[in-house]
Amino acid sequence: MFKKRFIGVITVKDRLAVQSIAFKKYLPIGDPVILAENLDRWGVDEILVISIDRTSKNLGPDLNLLENLSSKGLSTPLTFGGGINCLEHAIAVIKLGAERICVDSLLKRSPDVVKKISNHIGAQAIIASLPVCMKDGELNWYNHVQKTLGPITKAVTELFKGGYLSEALIIDYHNDGSSGDFNLDILSNLSLPNIPVVPFGGITEMEKVLKILGMQNIIGFGVGNSLSYTEHAVQKFRERLDQNCLRVAQYSSMNDYNYDSFPS
Amino acid sequence: MKRLKVGLIDYNSGNLGTLKTNLSVLGFRCLISDSKEILNGCDVLLLPGVGAFAPAILELQKKKLDQYLIDEADRNKPIIGICLGMQLLAKASMENGHHLGLGIIPYIVESLPTFSSHIGWNSISLSAPDQSFLETENSDFFFNHSYAYLNAGRFEICRSNIEGNSFVAALRYRNVIGLQFHPEKSQKAGMALLKQIIEDLVLV
């Protein structure tokens, strides 16, 4: 049975994991590597690490952070984003241990580079990050570098239609960092037919998750820092949902690292 | 017991960093190399792969590792192909055109029938009895691919399916095993399976 994905999202700024509030205010949480180790142990289906300041500072991807993550022996799929602006960056990120890359600004700046990357590493390895919001009943795409709003461009739609991107990470940036306020109107106003969608931003409550998972083209959901504040948050989500929808909860102990005996 | 040595083939198309660390966690010695001399000294060769078929097979050819892998498979050297690494074992792939593969598995890699990509966790079911897979048969594993063997005849070990359309999840030809999923990124079940496969290939 093909399961929907519960994605743990780590937002990184100045090499520190942060709680982002509406892309405006950032509260420090701690070492992103430790957060990733926790998510791995708690059994999320995927870890998404996004460094939000790499593009605006023209720093390229944070390969040092990625090396640190890879050195921890995480056995959870890793998607890595922030600062990737050429094929060489994408190859380096994959080689250092990420299964997939996440691109945002590059979609606006250089759709042709996205195509080039996709042709090399495969569309399944690229997820498009789209921070959006509803304004005056219309869906708007937020350019977080220029701080402007606009429609999702034809070039991006063409990238999806052409099969260069596998999924869309739809971030409700207004409700980013809030408690359970992800705006469902975003998903019903999304004009990306048949594109697998992962909503993120203000998803903390089970009721919201249930509504989201019932919508069309939703293949998972992302949850950020709230996972770090609630005991057994990942497991509680799983236990409330049908086992045919999400994988069953796992509780780790130190004995789990003895692979001589499975199941433990 | 001596620590088994796994040779991770470096051809610019794989998530080598993670594999090396995770194989070490499992207790194996691990070398990343494109040198035949170094790879010859390993108990198992592991062909990883994240990416598209055509540039990957080209990289293997550039490094003259394509014929090396074919010869080693003929000599019964234990070889594991993961994800794209499994697909490269094929006669050919239809990804972005028609491209010849290593031809170790005489079947073709094709696009998935219903989904453009299969990304996420899915279960596997055995289509042939295989000791290495018995303990983890009903577990979920992480897949990340757009192409697959839809059929691999007598080489199939297990299949997986998306909304009723199935494809080959694992296959075996003598001492060569291919895994469409990423065991190293499939948490407890994947790590346990990877360890089992490596030990079975070398020690049985």
Interface residues (C-beta under 8 A of the other chain):
Chain A: M1 F2 K3 K4 R5 D40 G43 D45 E46 L66 E67 S70 S71 K72 G73 L74 S75 T76 P77 L78 I91 I94 K95 L96 G97 A98 E99 R100 N119 H120 I121 G122 A123 Q124 A125 G163 S166 E167 P196 I219 G220 R247 Q250 D256 Y257 Y259 D260 F262 P263 S264
Chain B: N12 G14 N15 L16 G17 T18 T21 N22 S24 V25 L26 G27 V50 G51 A52 P55 L84 E95 N96 S116 S117 H118 I119 G120 W121 N122 S123 E135 T136 D140 F142 N144 H145 S146 N161 I162 E163 H182 E184 K185 S186 Q187 K188 A189 G190 M191 A192 K195 Q196
